[in-house]
Amino acid sequence: MERKIEKLEENIVHQLHTAGAGYDILRHISLPDLLGKDASTILYTMGKNLARRLQYTQLEDVQAFFKQAGWGTLTQVKEKRRETIFELTGDALSRQLRLQVGTEYRFEAGFLAESFQTIKDIACECMDESKPKKQSVQFSVIYTK
């Protein structure tokens, strides 16, 4: 039986705001600990599911969401025929990388893959790579079809 995905209203997302270490502790320490060896796959799927509920149709909306969610500033770096590369930067991200808390960004990668799939109307997957020296994360969205 397929589960119906209920769309989130955008105004709800804009009204939610969290400051402090609580989010980072849950996201980068508690969730991976709870999910164990399957954390990468589950977090990626959770990110994709969230994007399906928000259904952004423009890259600018996805970039605004990244900032609103406190994930950082998402910048498109390069677009190739079968791939688009993004860079994520920001103060919170810099602290996480410097403290080595949260070295993988599979949730964000899943969100970006599904959002880009909606925008481009083509199957996509996304790889993430932490760049501690640049204090950034690189996302490579790959068109799979």
Backbone bond lengths (Angstrom), bond angles and torsions (degrees), N, CA, C in turn:
res aa  C-N    CA-C-N  psi(-1)  N-CA   C-N-CA  omega(-1)  CA-C   N-CA-C  phi
1 M - - - 1.437 - - 1.533 109.21 -
2 E 1.308 116.47 123.55 1.462 121.21 -178.30 1.519 109.95 -82.75
3 R 1.319 115.59 134.56 1.456 121.72 -179.09 1.523 109.38 -85.96
4 K 1.338 116.20 132.55 1.461 121.05 178.20 1.527 108.95 -77.00
5 I 1.310 115.81 132.48 1.457 121.06 179.96 1.521 108.21 -92.98
6 E 1.326 115.28 118.44 1.450 121.37 -179.22 1.518 109.86 -84.92
7 K 1.330 115.89 129.80 1.465 121.03 -179.01 1.524 109.86 -72.82
8 L 1.331 116.20 134.82 1.462 122.10 174.53 1.523 108.82 -83.42
9 E 1.291 116.15 140.53 1.460 120.11 175.46 1.519 108.74 -76.73
10 E 1.318 116.50 134.91 1.458 121.61 -176.37 1.522 112.26 -61.85
11 N 1.334 117.32 -33.56 1.467 118.87 -178.85 1.527 111.63 -65.51
12 I 1.332 118.28 -28.29 1.458 121.43 176.82 1.530 109.19 -65.04
13 V 1.315 116.62 -44.95 1.460 121.26 -179.53 1.523 110.36 -60.26
14 H 1.325 117.61 -41.62 1.460 121.20 -177.85 1.526 112.61 -70.63
15 Q 1.325 117.34 -22.33 1.461 120.43 -179.54 1.526 112.42 -86.63
16 L 1.323 117.73 -18.69 1.451 120.85 178.89 1.518 109.72 -80.75
17 H 1.317 116.34 135.17 1.464 119.97 177.89 1.521 108.30 -154.40
18 T 1.309 115.40 131.85 1.456 121.21 178.01 1.518 108.64 -128.93
19 A 1.301 115.88 132.24 1.468 120.90 175.65 1.521 107.81 -121.19
20 G 1.297 116.42 149.63 1.452 120.09 177.53 1.510 112.31 109.14
21 A 1.319 114.60 -173.76 1.458 121.31 -173.57 1.525 113.17 -85.12
22 G 1.316 118.21 -11.16 1.463 121.00 -175.65 1.520 113.95 -54.78
23 Y 1.327 116.48 -47.81 1.462 120.38 179.60 1.525 110.57 -60.76
24 D 1.321 116.74 -46.95 1.462 120.59 -177.87 1.525 111.78 -62.76
25 I 1.320 116.55 -38.78 1.460 119.84 178.37 1.523 110.46 -64.32
26 L 1.328 116.35 -46.99 1.470 119.49 178.39 1.521 111.63 -63.05
27 R 1.329 115.76 -49.33 1.469 121.18 -172.91 1.526 113.17 -69.51
28 H 1.317 117.33 -44.10 1.459 119.93 -170.47 1.526 115.10 -103.69
29 I 1.324 117.18 -11.15 1.462 119.32 179.87 1.529 110.93 -120.48
30 S 1.337 117.06 -59.55 1.469 120.70 -173.35 1.526 113.81 -68.03
31 L 1.340 117.68 -48.62 1.472 119.63 -179.41 1.530 112.56 -61.22
32 P 1.324 119.57 -50.15 1.467 118.74 177.87 1.537 112.30 -59.86
33 D 1.336 116.69 -36.20 1.458 120.03 178.03 1.530 110.39 -64.94
34 L 1.317 116.92 -44.91 1.461 122.02 179.89 1.530 111.91 -65.26
35 L 1.322 116.54 -41.14 1.470 121.24 -175.23 1.524 112.74 -81.45
36 G 1.312 117.82 -18.96 1.457 121.77 175.36 1.515 113.11 65.41
37 K 1.337 115.62 -141.08 1.463 120.77 -173.99 1.525 113.25 -65.78
38 D 1.328 116.97 -17.56 1.466 120.87 179.73 1.526 112.73 -92.91
39 A 1.329 117.05 6.75 1.464 121.30 -174.67 1.530 112.64 -55.43
40 S 1.313 118.36 -46.47 1.473 120.65 -177.75 1.519 112.06 -58.29
41 T 1.317 116.06 -47.23 1.467 120.95 -178.12 1.520 111.24 -67.42
42 I 1.316 116.79 -43.99 1.471 120.41 -177.96 1.522 110.79 -67.85
43 L 1.325 117.57 -43.83 1.461 119.95 179.04 1.529 111.51 -63.29
44 Y 1.320 117.23 -39.04 1.473 121.65 177.39 1.530 109.60 -61.09
45 T 1.326 116.03 -45.78 1.467 121.35 179.53 1.527 110.65 -65.16
46 M 1.315 117.43 -40.20 1.467 120.71 177.12 1.529 110.68 -60.55
47 G 1.334 117.13 -41.58 1.459 120.91 177.54 1.522 111.74 -62.76
48 K 1.333 116.53 -42.89 1.466 120.64 178.05 1.528 110.55 -62.81
49 N 1.332 116.49 -42.61 1.466 120.30 -179.83 1.525 111.76 -63.44
50 L 1.330 117.02 -40.27 1.462 119.96 177.73 1.529 110.39 -62.54
51 A 1.317 117.04 -43.25 1.472 120.50 179.10 1.524 111.23 -62.35
52 R 1.327 116.75 -37.19 1.475 119.81 177.27 1.522 111.00 -63.25
53 R 1.317 116.56 -34.82 1.463 120.14 -179.94 1.524 112.05 -74.29
54 L 1.320 117.64 -28.91 1.465 121.01 -178.83 1.521 112.13 -89.50
55 Q 1.318 117.92 -32.96 1.466 124.34 174.34 1.537 113.72 52.62
56 Y 1.322 116.88 53.01 1.453 119.62 175.62 1.520 109.69 -71.20
57 T 1.338 116.14 141.03 1.456 120.83 -177.35 1.531 112.64 -114.36
58 Q 1.334 116.93 -0.32 1.457 120.74 178.89 1.524 109.47 -134.24
59 L 1.309 115.74 141.95 1.459 121.48 -179.85 1.531 111.26 -57.73
60 E 1.323 117.77 -37.84 1.456 121.26 -179.50 1.526 111.34 -59.70
61 D 1.329 117.41 -36.09 1.469 121.42 178.15 1.526 110.92 -68.15
62 V 1.325 116.60 -38.88 1.469 121.34 177.75 1.528 109.06 -64.68
63 Q 1.326 116.99 -44.82 1.468 121.37 178.97 1.529 110.82 -61.88
64 A 1.315 116.65 -40.83 1.468 120.73 178.34 1.532 110.32 -65.57
65 F 1.329 117.01 -37.69 1.461 120.10 177.86 1.525 111.26 -64.79
66 F 1.317 117.63 -43.22 1.464 121.09 178.35 1.534 109.86 -55.13
67 K 1.318 115.94 -44.17 1.464 120.46 -179.98 1.532 110.23 -68.24
68 Q 1.326 117.51 -45.56 1.469 122.82 -178.92 1.527 110.89 -62.03
69 A 1.322 117.12 -37.65 1.462 121.91 -179.12 1.527 111.98 -74.89
70 G 1.321 116.94 -9.87 1.457 120.49 -179.01 1.516 113.25 83.51
71 W 1.337 116.41 14.63 1.466 120.58 -179.29 1.513 111.48 -80.25
72 G 1.322 117.95 -24.16 1.453 121.42 179.93 1.517 112.00 126.03
73 T 1.317 114.72 -169.07 1.462 122.29 -179.46 1.524 108.96 -97.38
74 L 1.324 116.00 120.13 1.458 122.55 -179.44 1.526 108.86 -98.91
75 T 1.324 115.64 120.27 1.466 121.80 -177.38 1.521 109.58 -121.65
76 Q 1.331 116.08 132.00 1.460 119.90 174.55 1.519 107.94 -76.97
77 V 1.336 116.10 123.43 1.461 121.82 -175.96 1.521 111.31 -96.78
78 K 1.325 116.53 -43.57 1.467 119.97 -174.10 1.522 109.14 -154.85
79 E 1.318 115.50 142.79 1.464 120.39 174.59 1.517 108.35 -122.53
80 K 1.316 114.92 124.13 1.459 121.74 177.24 1.528 108.20 -112.68
81 R 1.300 115.81 -179.09 1.457 120.63 -178.01 1.529 112.35 -62.16
82 R 1.333 117.88 -41.02 1.466 121.46 -175.50 1.524 113.18 -121.10
83 E 1.336 116.56 15.05 1.459 119.52 -174.81 1.529 110.30 -159.62
84 T 1.324 115.15 145.44 1.458 121.04 171.73 1.518 107.46 -127.00
85 I 1.325 116.28 133.92 1.460 121.68 -176.79 1.522 108.97 -109.41
86 F 1.342 114.69 133.41 1.455 122.82 178.75 1.513 109.68 -122.07
87 E 1.331 115.11 156.45 1.455 121.08 173.74 1.525 107.67 -125.64
88 L 1.332 115.40 133.65 1.455 121.97 177.32 1.531 108.25 -109.26
89 T 1.324 116.33 127.50 1.463 121.95 179.84 1.526 108.86 -135.11
90 G 1.320 115.19 166.60 1.463 119.91 176.00 1.513 111.59 152.75
91 D 1.312 115.62 164.53 1.460 121.01 -177.12 1.524 112.46 -62.18
92 A 1.331 116.76 -48.15 1.472 120.15 -178.82 1.523 110.53 -61.99
93 L 1.317 116.29 -42.41 1.466 121.13 178.85 1.531 110.68 -62.63
94 S 1.314 116.61 -42.80 1.471 120.88 178.80 1.524 110.88 -59.54
95 R 1.341 115.86 -43.23 1.468 119.42 178.43 1.524 111.06 -63.70
96 Q 1.340 117.09 -44.02 1.467 120.57 179.82 1.521 110.86 -59.84
97 L 1.309 117.16 -44.73 1.461 120.62 -179.19 1.525 111.56 -68.72
98 R 1.322 116.45 -40.07 1.456 120.46 179.19 1.529 111.30 -64.38
99 L 1.331 116.97 -40.01 1.463 121.82 -179.76 1.529 112.62 -86.15
100 Q 1.329 115.76 -3.68 1.467 123.00 -177.59 1.523 111.42 58.87
101 V 1.328 115.88 39.55 1.467 123.45 173.73 1.516 106.42 -108.12
102 G 1.302 117.08 116.76 1.455 119.60 -179.62 1.499 111.58 79.80
103 T 1.308 116.30 75.90 1.457 119.84 -177.36 1.516 112.52 -97.60
104 E 1.329 116.65 -3.09 1.463 117.91 173.29 1.517 109.07 -130.57
105 Y 1.281 114.31 147.69 1.457 121.58 -171.48 1.527 110.12 -125.49
106 R 1.325 115.43 53.69 1.467 121.35 -176.45 1.527 111.77 -70.36
107 F 1.324 118.57 -34.82 1.463 121.51 177.86 1.522 109.79 -60.35
108 E 1.328 115.55 -50.01 1.452 121.29 179.30 1.528 111.36 -64.05
109 A 1.345 116.51 -38.00 1.467 121.05 178.67 1.526 110.61 -63.70
110 G 1.318 116.75 -43.04 1.469 120.38 177.88 1.518 111.22 -62.86
111 F 1.327 115.63 -42.32 1.459 120.21 178.51 1.524 110.67 -61.17
112 L 1.327 116.34 -45.13 1.464 120.91 -178.98 1.530 111.21 -66.73
113 A 1.320 117.52 -41.04 1.472 120.84 179.50 1.527 110.76 -60.20
114 E 1.316 116.16 -48.36 1.477 119.51 -177.37 1.522 111.42 -69.64
115 S 1.324 116.83 -38.10 1.469 119.95 178.25 1.524 110.40 -63.43
116 F 1.325 116.55 -43.72 1.456 121.18 -179.38 1.524 110.10 -67.33
117 Q 1.317 116.59 -35.03 1.468 120.62 176.79 1.528 109.97 -61.64
118 T 1.330 117.06 -40.76 1.464 121.22 177.56 1.522 110.75 -66.78
119 I 1.329 116.62 -43.90 1.465 121.34 -177.25 1.534 111.30 -66.19
120 K 1.332 117.19 -46.91 1.468 122.21 -174.83 1.530 113.59 -89.46
121 D 1.335 116.30 -13.80 1.460 122.09 -176.66 1.533 111.03 56.38
122 I 1.329 114.20 46.66 1.464 121.41 177.94 1.529 107.33 -148.61
123 A 1.319 117.01 144.56 1.464 121.18 -179.49 1.524 110.38 -61.14
124 C 1.339 116.21 133.71 1.467 121.86 -177.52 1.520 110.91 -136.48
125 E 1.299 114.93 152.07 1.463 123.01 168.44 1.520 106.17 -132.03
126 C 1.324 116.49 163.04 1.455 119.67 -176.09 1.520 110.85 -139.27
127 M 1.313 115.14 134.39 1.463 122.47 175.89 1.527 107.95 -108.94
128 D 1.331 115.76 143.72 1.457 120.02 177.27 1.520 109.63 -117.43
129 E 1.331 115.41 146.35 1.460 120.39 178.04 1.530 108.56 -143.09
130 S 1.333 115.54 118.03 1.464 120.75 176.85 1.520 109.73 -70.51
131 K 1.318 115.62 137.55 1.467 122.84 178.01 1.531 107.61 -124.06
132 P 1.355 116.99 77.69 1.471 120.22 -175.09 1.530 114.24 -57.46
133 K 1.314 118.30 -36.96 1.475 120.15 -179.52 1.523 111.45 -65.59
134 K 1.341 116.58 -34.58 1.465 121.13 178.18 1.533 111.37 -90.05
135 Q 1.339 116.27 -4.51 1.463 122.97 -175.86 1.527 110.66 52.80
136 S 1.328 114.29 51.29 1.463 120.26 -178.76 1.527 110.30 -149.94
137 V 1.309 114.44 170.34 1.462 121.97 172.33 1.518 106.64 -123.94
138 Q 1.323 116.22 133.31 1.458 121.29 177.09 1.520 108.76 -100.75
139 F 1.319 116.16 131.64 1.458 122.59 175.53 1.525 108.54 -113.89
140 S 1.319 116.17 129.87 1.460 121.59 175.66 1.525 107.31 -112.63
141 V 1.329 115.63 109.41 1.465 121.48 177.00 1.519 106.47 -90.35
142 I 1.334 115.44 118.17 1.464 121.62 -175.85 1.521 108.98 -109.98
143 Y 1.331 115.11 128.69 1.462 120.36 177.48 1.517 107.32 -81.26
144 T 1.319 116.22 118.93 1.460 120.17 -171.93 1.507 114.31 -91.46
145 K 1.315 118.92 -4.70 1.470 120.49 178.45 1.496 110.56 -123.85
